[in-house]
Amino acid sequence: MSHQRPFWRRWLLPACLALLGLNLAGAVAWTVPRGLRQRNAGARLEAARAEARRQRPATLALRERAAAIRANTSDVERFYARFAGSERADLIPTLEAVETMARSPGLKPGARTFSREPVKGTPLERVAITLPLAGSYDQLVGFLREVERSPRFLTVDGVSLRGEQGSARLQVELSTYLKLAPGELAARSGRVR
């Protein structure tokens, strides 16, 4: 007599075990890579946060630099609009204003000279004015105060004083700046457009 195993043991148990194995393999195949991806994503997130913390000071420095550049650009535009005149409109009146300021406190101006040179990297031309003056010390100080209060943009580049009995001789070097039109800028720099 042959001893046969029952049906559930012969067919159902192996099928259930095979199904259980497949289920287990599917669960492992699904959860292990997903868990590794999550772990990798977490590690990448933490690395990105650390990099952001490390880059924050550089970003702040760049923002401050950009703000300084914007402020400088605004200052340059304001200087060009407000202080740097044009040759046609401002050169002769500025030279006359310097002589008037020199005569106003009672000084005796000598023959003025001026020279012109482009300011490198800008559309400006520097006009250097040399003016010899004779008078008392108080008159010389009065002239320098007039230059300081002048609505025109004048810089005092140099002052040399030579005292004589009862009076003084002063050599003043002033500068003013003129904004050149694009055509003038090319002509002065020797380039042809």
Order of alpha helices (4+ residues) and beta strands (2+ residues): alpha-alpha-beta-beta-beta-alpha-beta-beta-alpha
